[in-house]
Amino acid sequence: MTRLVAFFALIPLMTLADVIPEPPLAQGDLPGSWEAVAEADSTLSAVYRMEIADQGESYLVEVRHYPNCPSYVYLLARLVSSDLKDGKIRLSFAPFRVKSEFDVIVIEASAFGKEQPAICGKLTKRSSSGYTQTEQVNFKKGSTFVALLEASKVAEEAINKERKTP
């Protein structure tokens, strides 16, 4: 028993003062582009992009990508309702296409951050037949994937440069 107590004594303890929480998002923080990626399995990646307008229509698009295939728009939806309160957000979208297998897409998440705003939680697609699909998503504000693509190119160039150097 004393060994167990001694072991736990070596683990540093954090106090509440050590944890600095991110401030919750305010309504004024929402307008702009938000991007997230979800991987359903090793063969499918989905990129989500939300365009939240200060006034007018707001949208959500899901682009799917399978290896060795061109990417394609899987769904496009319009924001029909939103609720943001105390760092929690609920966004409801209605798909445009009549033939979409889903009738509603709902994002229920935590919404926080000033320097690096994020919306992290679950995205649920529901159909009138009762079929439901839920994914974990972490939206970041801004053109995340453009920046990642540029960073990937810089990394590739650095490796190629090093390979050419004897």
C-alpha positions as semicolon CSV with decimal commas, in nm:
position;residue;x (nm);y (nm);z (nm)
1;M;0,000;0,000;0,000
2;T;0,281;0,244;0,082
3;R;0,435;0,175;-0,261
4;L;0,107;0,268;-0,425
5;V;0,082;0,591;-0,226
6;A;0,445;0,672;-0,306
7;F;0,381;0,610;-0,676
8;F;0,085;0,850;-0,683
9;A;0,287;1,107;-0,489
10;L;0,527;1,123;-0,783
11;I;0,251;1,217;-1,028
12;P;0,225;1,595;-1,054
13;L;-0,120;1,723;-0,968
14;M;-0,288;2,005;-1,156
15;T;-0,501;2,256;-0,976
16;L;-0,795;2,436;-1,130
17;A;-0,575;2,744;-1,150
18;D;-0,345;2,554;-1,391
19;V;-0,627;2,499;-1,640
20;I;-0,704;2,800;-1,857
21;P;-1,030;2,735;-2,040
22;E;-1,095;2,879;-2,383
23;P;-1,371;3,141;-2,384
24;P;-1,701;3,034;-2,541
25;L;-1,784;3,160;-2,888
26;A;-2,022;3,452;-2,915
27;Q;-2,274;3,497;-3,196
28;G;-2,042;3,749;-3,361
29;D;-1,765;3,487;-3,381
30;L;-1,968;3,254;-3,607
31;P;-1,961;3,427;-3,949
32;G;-1,691;3,293;-4,178
33;S;-1,562;2,966;-4,319
34;W;-1,530;2,656;-4,100
35;E;-1,365;2,331;-4,207
36;A;-1,344;1,979;-4,065
37;V;-1,239;1,634;-4,181
38;A;-1,390;1,301;-4,081
39;E;-1,258;0,957;-4,168
40;A;-1,527;0,691;-4,183
41;D;-1,273;0,415;-4,244
42;S;-0,937;0,363;-4,415
43;T;-1,090;0,418;-4,759
44;L;-1,320;0,717;-4,709
45;S;-1,247;1,071;-4,601
46;A;-1,507;1,344;-4,583
47;V;-1,425;1,713;-4,583
48;Y;-1,689;1,945;-4,440
49;R;-1,705;2,316;-4,504
50;M;-1,953;2,555;-4,348
51;E;-2,001;2,906;-4,476
52;I;-2,176;3,097;-4,199
53;A;-2,302;3,435;-4,316
54;D;-2,356;3,734;-4,090
55;Q;-2,673;3,801;-4,289
56;G;-2,833;3,589;-4,559
57;E;-2,798;3,219;-4,638
58;S;-2,546;2,990;-4,468
59;Y;-2,439;2,651;-4,601
60;L;-2,278;2,316;-4,522
61;V;-2,115;2,098;-4,787
62;E;-1,970;1,749;-4,754
63;V;-1,711;1,643;-5,011
64;R;-1,617;1,276;-5,013
65;H;-1,288;1,132;-5,123
66;Y;-1,194;0,770;-5,188
67;P;-0,836;0,672;-5,280
68;N;-0,772;0,676;-5,656
69;C;-1,107;0,845;-5,729
70;P;-1,200;1,209;-5,787
71;S;-1,356;1,391;-5,495
72;Y;-1,728;1,466;-5,524
73;V;-1,999;1,665;-5,345
74;Y;-2,198;1,420;-5,133
75;L;-2,437;1,671;-4,982
76;L;-2,509;2,041;-4,984
77;A;-2,740;2,188;-4,722
78;R;-2,876;2,523;-4,606
79;L;-2,874;2,637;-4,244
80;V;-3,233;2,645;-4,115
81;S;-3,173;2,711;-3,745
82;S;-2,895;2,783;-3,501
83;D;-2,865;2,816;-3,128
84;L;-2,548;2,926;-2,949
85;K;-2,546;2,965;-2,574
86;D;-2,281;2,926;-2,303
87;G;-2,029;2,759;-2,534
88;K;-2,277;2,504;-2,674
89;I;-2,402;2,519;-3,030
90;R;-2,673;2,344;-3,228
91;L;-2,689;2,398;-3,603
92;S;-2,961;2,239;-3,818
93;F;-2,924;2,209;-4,194
94;A;-3,170;2,098;-4,466
95;P;-3,020;1,929;-4,774
96;F;-3,093;2,088;-5,113
97;R;-3,126;1,779;-5,325
98;V;-3,466;1,615;-5,320
99;K;-3,300;1,276;-5,371
100;S;-3,069;1,313;-5,069
101;E;-3,097;1,017;-4,836
102;F;-3,103;1,259;-4,542
103;D;-3,370;1,505;-4,439
104;V;-3,176;1,692;-4,174
105;I;-2,815;1,738;-4,064
106;V;-2,756;1,853;-3,708
107;I;-2,432;1,965;-3,545
108;E;-2,433;1,957;-3,164
109;A;-2,103;2,071;-3,023
110;S;-1,893;2,284;-2,794
111;A;-1,801;2,618;-2,949
112;F;-1,499;2,795;-2,805
113;G;-1,181;2,993;-2,863
114;K;-1,085;3,346;-2,960
115;E;-0,743;3,302;-3,122
116;Q;-0,824;2,963;-3,278
117;P;-1,203;2,927;-3,280
118;A;-1,334;2,570;-3,291
119;I;-1,665;2,383;-3,298
120;C;-1,609;2,030;-3,167
121;G;-1,878;1,767;-3,127
122;K;-2,100;1,543;-3,333
123;L;-2,258;1,578;-3,674
124;T;-2,570;1,366;-3,719
125;K;-2,747;1,299;-4,049
126;R;-3,107;1,175;-4,020
127;S;-3,356;1,044;-4,275
128;S;-3,733;1,018;-4,246
129;S;-3,698;0,639;-4,275
130;G;-3,517;0,638;-3,939
131;Y;-3,163;0,590;-4,075
132;T;-2,908;0,788;-3,873
133;Q;-2,538;0,845;-3,930
134;T;-2,325;1,021;-3,666
135;E;-1,965;1,138;-3,689
136;Q;-1,727;1,317;-3,456
137;V;-1,620;1,651;-3,611
138;N;-1,379;1,927;-3,514
139;F;-1,444;2,238;-3,718
140;K;-1,178;2,507;-3,724
141;K;-1,241;2,855;-3,847
142;G;-1,067;2,959;-4,167
143;S;-0,929;2,776;-4,467
144;T;-0,759;2,498;-4,271
145;F;-0,702;2,266;-4,566
146;V;-0,547;2,532;-4,789
147;A;-0,293;2,599;-4,513
148;L;-0,231;2,224;-4,465
149;L;-0,182;2,176;-4,838
150;E;0,074;2,458;-4,845
151;A;0,251;2,310;-4,539
152;S;0,258;1,967;-4,703
153;K;0,420;2,114;-5,016
154;V;0,686;2,289;-4,805
155;A;0,757;1,960;-4,624
156;E;0,784;1,774;-4,956
157;E;1,024;2,036;-5,094
158;A;1,242;2,012;-4,781
159;I;1,268;1,634;-4,814
160;N;1,339;1,654;-5,189
161;K;1,608;1,917;-5,127
162;E;1,771;1,699;-4,862
163;R;1,768;1,396;-5,094
164;K;1,958;1,595;-5,359
165;T;2,222;1,705;-5,108
166;P;2,509;1,454;-5,074
